[in-house]
């Protein structure tokens, strides 16, 4: 579900990019998230502010990576690049997570995980290039692609560091903290850069922000963080490869786009890869 909601974030982020600046989009999104969380923060203020005081550095880093940095950088990328390029680059997140985890946290990676990530990555690439190798050969980097690469590295770093958050924090307590700290940093950076706030946007922009605040923010972050804590960053990260599948299904349902044969082949590779990585070892050992 987390990845399904994030698929909508990519689509809407690209849709509204001509009308609203990336940083203001991120500012409005997280301002609304914070407003929605204010009653919860008020009721749990003692626990929340005590956790911030006692674990300030790690919570500040996680807030910057997961809230201030990742989404803002991604929106800059979506303003400059195509959805195809961003999805292809985004498919590297599981690989980045595995590399960073191996280098810095020494979290073990199994052979089946390597095979699984390889197969699901092939599936994603097959989907993105629409089964035509010439689309991959003709792939060209632009400025937006580098923003998307940076956002992928930022998110991968968040994923491997989130396990160092205080264990006693409940899911929504943690989300409340990173939203609060992340928004404060985003707010400061926004105005230090000399930006001003505008409100004359279309209903499409405001409805997109509402969606982004509720589903890719509150729900997806809650589900994603739980996944990392329960099965680890390596396995959770691979679920990112479901995003092109959910994006294709959403396009079929809401935009009337056709499902082609290459969709089927890509989905099969992704499904097999994720199954091998997440379930094959435990099933074999049982």
Secondary structure as GFF3:
##gff-version 3
##sequence-region A 1 286
A	DSSP	alpha_helix	2	15	.	.	.	ID=ss1
A	DSSP	alpha_helix	22	43	.	.	.	ID=ss2
A	DSSP	alpha_helix	45	54	.	.	.	ID=ss3
A	DSSP	alpha_helix	56	63	.	.	.	ID=ss4
A	DSSP	pi_helix	64	69	.	.	.	ID=ss5
A	DSSP	alpha_helix	70	80	.	.	.	ID=ss6
A	DSSP	alpha_helix	83	90	.	.	.	ID=ss7
A	DSSP	alpha_helix	93	100	.	.	.	ID=ss8
A	DSSP	pi_helix	101	105	.	.	.	ID=ss9
A	DSSP	alpha_helix	111	128	.	.	.	ID=ss10
A	DSSP	alpha_helix	133	137	.	.	.	ID=ss11
A	DSSP	alpha_helix	143	161	.	.	.	ID=ss12
A	DSSP	three_ten_helix	162	164	.	.	.	ID=ss13
A	DSSP	alpha_helix	171	192	.	.	.	ID=ss14
A	DSSP	alpha_helix	203	211	.	.	.	ID=ss15
A	DSSP	pi_helix	212	219	.	.	.	ID=ss16
A	DSSP	alpha_helix	220	231	.	.	.	ID=ss17
A	DSSP	alpha_helix	233	238	.	.	.	ID=ss18
A	DSSP	three_ten_helix	239	242	.	.	.	ID=ss19
A	DSSP	alpha_helix	243	254	.	.	.	ID=ss20
A	DSSP	alpha_helix	261	275	.	.	.	ID=ss21
A	DSSP	pi_helix	276	280	.	.	.	ID=ss22
A	DSSP	alpha_helix	281	285	.	.	.	ID=ss23
###
